[in-house]
Amino acid sequence: MAQEEQSIVGFIGLGIMGKGMIRNLLTKLDPSLSFVVWNRSSEPSEELVNQFPGRVRVGASPADVVRQSAVTYSMLSTEEASVEVFDAPETGAIAGVSAGKIVVDCATLSPERMIDLAGRVAARGGHFLEAPVSGSKVPAETGQLIFLCGGSAEIFERVSPALDVMGKAKFLFGPVGKGSQVKLVVNMIMGSMMAGFSEGLALGGALSLPLDSLLQVLDLGAMSNPMFRGKGPAMLQDKFPTNFPLKHQQKDMRLALELAGQHGVALPTAHAANDLYKKAMDEQHRGDDDFSAVLKAVAK
């Protein structure tokens, strides 16, 4: 790998999560590093070029980003987006991989998809680390994500300085696939919690209870947690500003349930919660709202 490439970082995907993550890289890593970025829509890339003149340039394609960079980070929203961005024969990210290149995929995908990507990167002489994150928009902006990684310990250590400025913690769970499994378990628990919380608020409302006081009671007891504390007040005002889209929460519930089915594990609570998210999407058209909008699927 050319010496110049060692000082270039690639980043693919500048949506809700990616735009916060790359700003932490730009402002907290060595200022001599330059960045090559690509996004499916051009506006986020152009914004970064204007905000960081001389340090950020736009790649012609995902393949071009990987070719120019020593390490490329990717944060895409869905498996469909991953296929579109990585798999195109000439312009996809895989086409840009050559000996020594490192690809770090921070998306939440199926373990099978991550394993497939790792194999194709390795076949071209590159290295692959899966690094899905626990955390949403604000943690991405403030560098408080939790990285749930799978891959080689050597590559994990090589990219640790970047993970450390984007997150507050990082874990290596074993080979590629294990990080995604952990992420799906975490998001399944989170989605089930939010569905139960929403049902509690709906029942409290039907009983004409003072819901602001109910939130205080929850926050003072064993169920106190940042999610209820942060989202509860807005939910009482029927407001659902998007930090983690409901459609993505439902996608993760679906993937977790598929994983459970493959391993013969019955998850009745998660199945019921998933049905509520699907109802919120299909009947309430809340897919682009925050996942706390699942409340609309249960409230009168």
N, C-alpha and C positions, 0 to 999 in steps of 0.2 A: 504494500500500500504506500502511495506517495506521501512524503512528509507533509505536503500541503493539506492532504485529506485529513490528517490527524487533528487539524485545528478547525474542522468543519463538522457541524452537527446538523443532522436532518430532522425535520418534524413534519409528519403527515397527519392532517386532521385538526382543524382549528375551530371546532365547535364549542359547545358549552364548557367542556372540560379542557380541550386542547389549548384554547387561548389563554387560560390561566396558567396551565403547566409551562408553556413555552416562555411566558413572561418571567416566571421564576428562574428558568434556565438563563434567560438573557440578563437578568439583573443580579444573579447571585453566583453564577459560575465565572470563570476567568474571562475578563472583558476582551481578551484577545481572540476569543472564539468567535467564529462567524457561523451563520445559520442559513440553511436552504430549506424553504417551506413549500408545502403544496396543500391546497384545500379544494374540495369539489366546487365551491363557489369562490370567486376571486376576492371578494371584499375583505375578509379577514386577513388574507395574505398582504394585500395592499396596505391595510391599516398598520401592520407590523413594519413593513418597509418604510412607511412614513414616520413611524414612531422611533425606529432604530436605524437611521440612515447609515449606510456603510457596513452594517453588521448583518442585515437580513436581505436575502434576495429570494426570488420566487423560482422554483424549479419548473421546467417545462412539463414534467409528468412525475408520477411517483417513482418510476424507474430512474429518472434523472436525479431526483433527490438522493436516492440510495447510491447511485454511481459517484456523486460528488462528495459524499459524507463518510466519515469513519464509522459513526454510529447514527442510526436513524430510529427515532421514536415515532410510534403510530398510536393515535387515539381516534378510533372510528366507532360509530354508534351501534351498528348492527352487523350481523354476519353477512347480510346482503351487501352492505357497504364494503366489508372486507373483501368479498369476492370481486367486486367491481374494481377496487383500488389495487389489490395485490395480484390478481390473476390474469389481467389483460396480457396477451402474449408479448407485445412489444413495449407497452407503456406502463405495465403494472410493476409494483415494487419488487416482486420476485425477479423480474427481468433485469433489474439493476444490480442484483447481488453478484459479487465476485469474491475471490479469495480474501479472507480477513474481515470482510464487512460484518457489522453487527446490526441486527434488527431487534428492537425491543417493542413488543406489541402490548399496549396498555388497555386494549379493548376488553369487554366482557363477551367472550365467544364460547362456543361449546369446546370442551376439552379435545374432541376429535378434530375440530378445525385448527386449534393451536398445534396439535401434534402433526397435522398435515403440513402446516406452514413451516414448522421446524425442520421437517424432513426435506422439504424443497429448498429451503435456505442452505441446509447442510450439503445438499447435493451439488450446489454451486460453489462450495468452499467457504460459505459464510457461517455465522453463529447467530443463534436465535434465543431470546429470552422472553418468556411470557411474563407480563407484569400487570395484570388487571389490578384496579385500585378499589379500595373501599373509601367512599367519600364522594361528594357531589360538587356543585359549582363553587361554593364558597371555600371549602377546603382546597380545591384546585387553585383558586386565586391566592390563597394565603399560605400555600405550601404545607398543608396539613393532611395530605392524602396518606393512605396506608397501602403499600405495595405488596401484593400477594404473588410471589414469583415462582416460576418453575423453569429449570434449565441447569446449566453447569455452574458450579460454584465460582469458577474462574471468571466467567462473563458477568455473573452477578457482582463480583467484587470490582470488576473493571468499570461498571456503570454506576456503582454505588454513590460516587460523589453527586451525580445528577439526580439519582433517586432521592438523595438526602436533602437536596434543595427544593424538590417538588413535594416531599412528604415528611411526615413526622415519624414514620416507622416503615421498616421493610422486612419481609420474611422470605426465606427460600424453603419451599416445601418439598422439594425433590425434583424429579424430571418434569419436562414439559407436560402439561395436562393437570398436574396437581394444583398449580396456582389457580387455574380456572375452576377446578372442583371446589376449592375453598371459597372462591368468590361467589359461586352459585349457592353454596350453603349459606353464606353470610347474607346474600340478598334475599334468599328464600325466607330466612328468619326475619329480616327487616320488613319484607312485604307482608308477612303474616302478622307481625306486630302492628303495622299501620292499619291493617284491616280490622284487627281486634280493637284498636284504639278508636277507629271510626265508628264501630258498632257501639262502643261505650258512650261516645258523644251523642250518637243518634238516640240511644235509649235515654240518656240523661235529658236530652232535649224534649223527648216525648213525655217525660215525667215532670217537665217544667222545673228542673233543677238548675241552680245557678252554675253554669258551666265554667265560668271563670274560677269559681271556688273549687270545682271539681279538678281543674288543672292544678291548682295549688296543692290539693290533697295528694294527687298523684306524684307531684314533684317532691313532696316531703317524705314519701314512703319508699318502699323497696323497689317500686317500679319507676322511680325517677330516672330519666335518661335525656340526653340532648335532643333526640328526635321529637319526643312529645313536647319538651320545653320550647323548642325552636319553632315547631310547626303548629302547635295547638292554638295559640292566640289568633293566627291568621285564619285557621280553619273555622274558628267561631265567628269570624267576620265574613265567611264564605269567600275567602281569598286563597288562591293557590298559585302563587308566583313560582315559576318553574326553576327548580334547582336540579331535579332528577325527573325527567318526563315519565308520566304514568305508562306510556306505551313501552318504555324501556324496562320499567319494573315488571310489567306483565311478560315481556320477553324473557327476563331472567327467571321469573317464576316458571314459565314453560320449560326452559332449559333445565332447571333444577328438577322438575317433575319427570322430565325425560330421563335424566340421570338416575333418579330414584327407581324408575321403572326398569332400567337396565340392570339394576342391582337388587331387584326384588324387595324394595322398601316401600311400604304403604305410607303415604303422607296425607291423611284426610284433612287436616287443618290447612295445609298448604294448598290442596286442591280446592277447598272452599274459598280461600282467599283469592286464588287465581280466578275463580268464577266471578268474584266481585270486581276484579280489575277488568276482566273482559266485558262485564256489564257496563262499567263506567266508560269504557271505550266505545262499545257498540250502541248503547242506548243513550248515554249522556254526552257522547262525543268529547270526552275529556282526555284523549290520548296525549295531546301536547301540553296539557297542564301538569303541574307537579303531581307526583304519585299520591300525595295527600288528598287529591280530589277523589280518591276512592270513597271518601265520605259521601259523595253525591249518589253513589250506588246503594247506600243503605239509609240515608236520611229521608224522612218524609218530605 
